[in-house]
Amino acid sequence: MGKYLETVGTAESDCKQCASNSVTVQAASTQATDCLCDAGYSRADATANCSACSAGTYKEIAGSPGCSLCSEGKYSIQEGATNSSTCSDCAAGKYSAAQGLANASLCSYCDAGFSSQAGSSECEACTPGKYSEIPGSDTCVECGLDTYSPSTGADNVTTCLPCPTGSKSFSTGASTQDVCVLGCPAGYTGNISDCTECEVRVHACARVHVLVCSPPDTFDERSNAPGMAGGKIQGCARKCSLH
């Protein structure tokens, strides 16, 4: 293997060696074109010498096919690569829509208002309730409490709008004004400036988890955990005493 004999009937010593970086893959080869480029090498035509696959490409098997490009979102600095595993991911916060990148600097940064995970071929716009002010972000930031944002691809915290005067929200990353409430949300008790979770107890009569409300001899049997729906005082029903 790796040799060929052009004239039938001549001695084996007359076999010629394939050019460098090429090999025959079958016995009794009779011409130079039977020599195929090694893995990691290719050539423009059957008479040319085999050259190493350039950075950003690879070739896994010996043969005539050309080198394959690293896929979108990846790059490779290695020449003569023999496996796709030599293609590395563009870093989080970057992307590449092109194939065959030869180094990491060719990966592009995501714009503000967008983010990406490692190995991405495109950036994703920040969803409503989030924003990204810095190019090259790997994640979008949630709008804070008492704010919301309906915008997609927001690139500034100022897109997070304040709840109307006198109302509050109790979760971050809100996308609509619906989260702004004038009183404590379901599962909480107190006033808008000092909401606390309803306490969970086990009701001795009904053998169910209950939310303790006010007055203390009432409870809400629609929920069995703090913060669940139905915790407001008006939702409580007077029952036998709690233990």
N, C-alpha and C positions, 0 to 999 in steps of 0.2 A: 504494500500500500504506500502511496506517496510517490510512486514512480509509474512510468509508461514506456512502452516499446513500440516505436513507429514502424519497424520493418519486421514482418512475420518471418520466422525462421532464424533470426539472428540470436546470438547468445544472450543469456540473462544479464551478463555484464554490460551489455549495450543499453540496458534500461536507463532512461534519463530521469533525473530527479525533478519533481515538481518545483516550481518557483517558490520562494519563501512565502510563508503564510497561506499555503494552499496544500491540498491533499486529494488523492483519489479515494473514492468511497467504494470502489469495486475492483476486483482482480482483473487482470488481462486488459488493462487500459492501453490504448494504442495511440493516443495523441495528447498534445498539451492541453487541449480544451477539456479533457477528462479531469484535469486538476481543478478542484473546486476550492473557493476561498474558505478559510477556517472560520469558525464562529468568531464574531468580533471584527471580521474583515469583509470587504466587498470590492468589486471592480466594475468599471463602466461597461466593459465588453469582454468576450472570451479571450482576447489576446492581450489584455492589459494586466499589469501586475495588481495583486491584491493589496489594498490599502486599509489601514485601521478605520473603523467607523468613527466618525467625528464626534466631538462632545455634543450631547443632546440626542444621541442615537445609540442603538445597540443591535446586535444580531446574535441570536441564540443557537443557531445550528450552522454547520458547514453547508455550502451550496451556492447557487447562483443568485438567489434573491438579494436585494439590496438591504441596507441597514434600516431598521424601523425607528420612527421618531418617538421620543418620550411623549406621553399624552399631555393634554391640557392640564394646567395646574402643577406641572412637574418640570424638573430640569436635571441635567447631568453634566458634570465637568470632566467625566472620564472618557478617554479615547480608547477605542478597541473594546468597548463594553460588550459582554456576552450575555447579559440578562437584564430584563426590565427592572429588576430590583435596584439597579444602579441609578435609576431615575428617582430623585428626591422630591418631596413635596415643597411647593412654595409655602412660605411661612404663613401662619394665621395673620389676617389683616392684609394679605396680598392675594393676587390671583394671576392667572395667565390663560387667555383664550386661545393662544397659539400653541402649537406643538413644536418639539425639538429645541427647547431652550437650552443653551450651553452653559449658563451660570445663573446663580440666584438673583443677581442684580437685574436680570431681565424680567423678573416677576414684578408686576405693577402693584402699587398701593391702592387700596380701596379709597374712594372719596369719602369725605365727611358725610354722614347720613347713611353710610353703608358699613357692612362688616363681612368678614369671611372666616372660615375655618381653614386649617392647613390643607393644601392640595386642592384648592378651589379653582374652578375655571371661570367663575364670575363672582361678583360681590352681591350680597343680598341687602335690599333696602331695610332700614330699621322699621319695624312694624309700629302701628299706632300705639302710643303710650311709652315709646322709647325714642332715644336720640343718640347721635354720635357726633361730637364736635371735632374730633381729631382724625385726620386721614390715616389710614393703616390700622384701624381699630379691629380687634378680633371679636368684639361684642358690643352691643348697644346698651346704653344706660337707661334704666327705668326712670320715668318721671316720679318725683317724690310724693309724699303724702299731701293731700289737699290740692292736688293738681291733676290735670289730665291732658292728653293730646290726641286729637283725631288724625294727625298728620302721618303720612308714610314717607320715609326717607328724611326725617327731621334731622337737621344738622346743628341745632342750637337748643340749649335748655330753655330759651325763651319761648319755644313752641309748646312748652308745658304750661297750660293755662290755669289760673287759680280758680278754685271753686267759688261760686257766688258768695257774697258777704253773708256771714252767719251760718254757713254750711261747712262741713268737713268731709274728708274721705278717710277710710281706714285701711287702704291698701295702696301699694305703689304700682307703677306701670299701667295706670288707668287710661283707657282710650276714649271714654265718653263722659259727659257730665253727669250721667246717671249715678255714678259712684258718690257724688256729693249729696249728703243728706243733712237735714235740719236737726234731726234727733239722733240718738244712739241707734246703731244698726241692730238687726235681729241677733239675739244671743248676748246682748249687752244691756246693762242697766245704768242709770245715772243721768247726768245732763250732758249736753253736747261738748262741754269743755272737760268733762271728767267721766268718760265711759269706762266701765269695767265689765269683764266677762261674768255672766251669770254663773253661780257656783253649781257644781254637779254633786248631787247626792242620790242615794238610793231610797226610794219611797217604800216605807215598811209595809204599807197596805197593798199597793199595786205591784210591788217587786220590780219596779222599773227605774231606770236612771231618769232623774228629773233635773230641771233647771230651777234653782231657787230664785223666786221673784220677790216682789214687795206688794202687800204685806207678807211676812215670813211663813204664814200657813197656806200659801198658794204656790202652785208650780205649773210648769208647762210640760205636758206629757207628749208633745210633738217632737221633742228632741232629746238626745241622750249624750250630748257633748257640748262643751263650751263653744260659743260662737256659731251654733247651728241656727237654722231658721226658727222663728217662733218664740224668741226669748224676750220679747218686749212685754212690759207689764200688762198691757191690754190683752195679750194673748194668754194670760194665766187664768186657770180655773181653780176655784176654791175646792180643796180636797181635804181628806183627813190629815192629821198632823204628821210632820216629817220626823224621822228618827235617824 
